[in-house]
Amino acid sequence: MGITSASAQSAPATAPPRPVLTRTIGRTGESLPVLGLGTFLTFDMLPGAPREPLRAVTKIYIDAGVRVVDTSPLYGTGEVSVGNFMSCMGVTDQMFVSNKIWSTGDYLADESHALRSYEQSRLRLWRDKIDLLFCHSLVNVDVVLPTLRAWKKEGRVRYIGASVHENDYHAILASLIERDLVDVVQVNYSIFNRGAEDRVLKAAQDKGVGVFINMGLEKGRLHKITAGRPLPDFIRETGASNWSQFFLKWVIGNPAVTTVLAATSSPDHASENIGALHGALPDQEMRQRMVRHMEGIPGFTSLASMPWYPDKATMYQGVIRRSQAALRQRLS
């Protein structure tokens, strides 16, 4: 039975939830939101350090409809935080978790190292099964991918893939797609670095392979050169209201892209990012116009020479940065 007219008149008006943009993971038929939570560096904290901003970032994403989180045992304490936050929020089984394997083994075809890494990830994330496992940075790919295929057959993982974050490896990644060896790939792609278009994205679309995007915001470098600049008026028709949404919507505007991963430790930045989940997406003509606009901004063409997370050298001081600093000191 519906509510009575009196109840309807007295009930407070609530706005209907905004629809979230989704894409299908290639040929799998499963749909995911176009925005996911990345965790490299941003979620790596020294044990005992305050994690409330990270918890807030996670909640903002999840409350907005994000259900994809990408992490890795290589990301310092990132897995620990992700697992804890999901569990405390009661959403562990509702999330689509992508993770990574970086493994060799004691001898050729030895899976013991990979299996140990997988079991450690399950414990940290408190998951019975990992949704998606990438062979990270193509490490030992000729052994790891067959291992992952066996795990998929045995029910340990749902989907398998390979990930890269440098253009030099795009040809190898495309070859894996073309040989039907992966369900999903993860690749670097942004309005600045469009190299994945040459072969990877086209192959993925042709083969029905899902695509996760890393470095869509270029590790803070795109924001550095646009700081203090107003958005161009022409972008308003896409619903973008800040530079984060400008850059993310440009990536999502490519129909080959399934989900773009956006990492941050700032709740304010998380609130900006989630706007990319809604509204219109730029078509090819608009995306070309966006590129031309960026090419007119000083510093854009030389972005690659800028360090990651400029002006944030003291941030993200977790176990990764601590180990990197210790190694530099030993070599000095």
HELIX and SHEET records of a PDB file:
HELIX    1   1 SER A    5  SER A   10  1                                   6    
HELIX    2   2 GLY A   26  THR A   28  5                                   3    
HELIX    3   3 GLU A   52  ALA A   64  1                                  13    
HELIX    4   4 GLY A   78  MET A   89  1                                  12    
HELIX    5   5 THR A   92  GLN A   94  5                                   3    
HELIX    6   6 SER A  112  LEU A  125  1                                  14    
HELIX    7   7 VAL A  141  GLU A  154  1                                  14    
HELIX    8   8 ASN A  167  TYR A  169  5                                   3    
HELIX    9   9 HIS A  170  GLU A  178  1                                   9    
HELIX   10  10 GLY A  195  ASP A  198  5                                   4    
HELIX   11  11 VAL A  200  LYS A  207  1                                   8    
HELIX   12  12 GLU A  218  GLY A  220  5                                   3    
HELIX   13  13 ARG A  221  THR A  226  1                                   6    
HELIX   14  14 ASP A  233  THR A  238  5                                   6    
HELIX   15  15 TRP A  243  ILE A  252  1                                  10    
HELIX   16  16 PRO A  267  ASN A  273  1                                   7    
HELIX   17  17 ILE A  274  LEU A  277  5                                   4    
HELIX   18  18 GLN A  284  GLU A  295  1                                  12    
HELIX   19  19 LEU A  303  SER A  305  5                                   3    
HELIX   20  20 VAL A  319  LEU A  331  1                                  13    
SHEET    1   A 2 THR A  22  THR A  24  0                                        
SHEET    2   A 2 SER A  31  PRO A  33 -1                                        
SHEET    1   B 9 LEU A  35  GLY A  38  0                                        
SHEET    2   B 9 VAL A  68  ASP A  70  1                                        
SHEET    3   B 9 PHE A  96  ILE A 101  1                                        
SHEET    4   B 9 ILE A 130  HIS A 136  1                                        
SHEET    5   B 9 VAL A 157  SER A 163  1                                        
SHEET    6   B 9 VAL A 184  ASN A 188  1                                        
SHEET    7   B 9 GLY A 210  ASN A 214  1                                        
SHEET    8   B 9 THR A 259  ALA A 263  1                                        
SHEET    9   B 9 LEU A  35  GLY A  38  1                                        
END                                                                             
